[in-house]
């Protein structure tokens, strides 16, 4: 059995932005994988904490070992946690998917983009929707991302779709979804303000990029907007 044919089990929850990142990279790589659901806001089972992730977080994957039920992980399998590590692992395991450039300069661009997403844009999702931070924080994050978008191609580093694009897609979509549906702890009217701003000429490149991301088949296969809104409503009451 080749390294790319070994069993993979994804421990997931559809609400999680980080799980969608891991799911998208698996879909892009056309991996035959199993899924096992884990509740985010409930105590984790002992077997999960002991054998998968002592932090109790998702996503996580098991790689290799026998094909066993998700709640009976084999000690022969390798456990991989942390979303960025999972994304690069799958990209390296399946080079034919072209999710990481071979050129070191282009790889550096991918990693810079992901770092900018993680530090400047991703935190604005919870900040705006869950904590009621000003919509201007979202716009500041979008500006930081837009500065990195090239003048050619549809994606973060140009014509090649990479894990850089996967890194931002779940956050862009959830900010737009929560604002469109009026779900969040932001001040009254700020949902409209953030949408109007993101649709303005200043953010034309960012908006076009966001639209391209949400048309990607791997995004559509891993995004359940109705479920996300229902769960956010329960959490933010």
URZISUL-V540522 format. One record per pair of residues at least 24 apart in sequence whose ideal C-beta (glycine too) atoms are under 7 Angstrom apart, sorted by the first residue. I is the first residue (numbers start at 1). J is the second residue. Records with the same first field share a line. If there is no record, write none. Layout:
I->J ; J
This chain:
3->93
4->93 ; 94
6->63 ; 64
7->64 ; 65 ; 67
8->33 ; 61 ; 63
9->33 ; 34 ; 36 ; 61 ; 62 ; 70
10->35 ; 59 ; 61
11->36 ; 38 ; 52 ; 58 ; 59 ; 60
12->37 ; 38 ; 58 ; 59
13->37 ; 38 ; 39 ; 40 ; 58
14->224 ; 227
15->40 ; 228 ; 231
16->40 ; 58
17->125 ; 170 ; 171 ; 174
18->59 ; 83
19->58 ; 59
20->170 ; 222 ; 223
21->83 ; 87 ; 166 ; 167 ; 170
22->59 ; 83 ; 86 ; 87
23->222
24->166 ; 169 ; 218 ; 219 ; 222
25->87 ; 90 ; 91 ; 99 ; 163 ; 166
26->90
27->218 ; 221 ; 222
28->97 ; 99 ; 218
29->90 ; 94 ; 97 ; 99
31->90 ; 94
34->70
36->70 ; 71
47->71
52->79
53->81
59->83 ; 86
61->86
84->114
87->163 ; 166
88->163
91->163
98->160
99->162 ; 163
100->162 ; 163
101->160 ; 162
106->157
109->157
110->157 ; 162 ; 163 ; 164
113->148 ; 156 ; 157 ; 164
114->164 ; 167
116->144 ; 145 ; 148
117->145 ; 167 ; 168
120->144
121->145 ; 168 ; 171
122->171
125->171 ; 174 ; 175
128->175 ; 184 ; 186
129->178 ; 184 ; 185 ; 186
130->185 ; 236
131->185
132->185 ; 186 ; 187
135->186 ; 190 ; 193 ; 194
138->175 ; 194
139->197
142->198 ; 203 ; 206
145->206
146->203 ; 205 ; 206
149->205 ; 209
154->212
165->213
169->213 ; 219
172->210 ; 213
173->214 ; 223
174->228
177->225 ; 228 ; 229
178->232
181->229
183->229 ; 232 ; 233 ; 236
184->236
185->236
